[in-house]
Amino acid sequence: MPEIDLNEETVNRLDNLRVDDESYDEITNELINIYEAEELTLSFAGDRLE
């Protein structure tokens, strides 16, 4: 699995989303599942103007 570096603000935001000491992998997978459920892909992130 690739490693990524996150800035402190992003880590704090992830920490606020975590429930019952979820791992960062678990919260990241959950966020990806939400995007997929909304029929969005990561390639659209920030590309849409409404």
N, C-alpha and C positions, 0 to 999 in steps of 0.2 A: 504494500500500500504506500502511495506517495506521502511524503511529509510536507506540510505547509506551515508557514510562519504567519501568526496572527498578531495584529497589534493589540495593545492593552484594552482599547475600547471594544473591539470585537469580542475578546475573551470575556469582558464584563457583561456584554449583551448575551452571550451564550450562557454564562453563569446564571443570569436572570431567568432564562428559559428552562434550565435544568430542573427536574423534579426527582426527589429522592436519590440524590447523588448519581444521576445518569452520567454515563461517560460522554465525552465529546463525540465519540463515534456514534453513540445512540441518538444524541440530539441532532447531529448532522444528518443521519439517516432519516429521522423523523421529519426534518425540514425538507429534505429532498422528496419524501413521500407526499408531503403537503403540496409541493410544486407539481408533482406528477398528477395528484388527484385533481388539481385545478387545471389540468391539461396544459401546463406551462413547462417549458424546458429551461434549463440554465442558460441556453443560448439567447433567450429572449430577455434575460434580466437586464433592465435598463435601456432596452432598445425600443420599448413601446412608449408612444406619446398618446395620451388620451385627452 
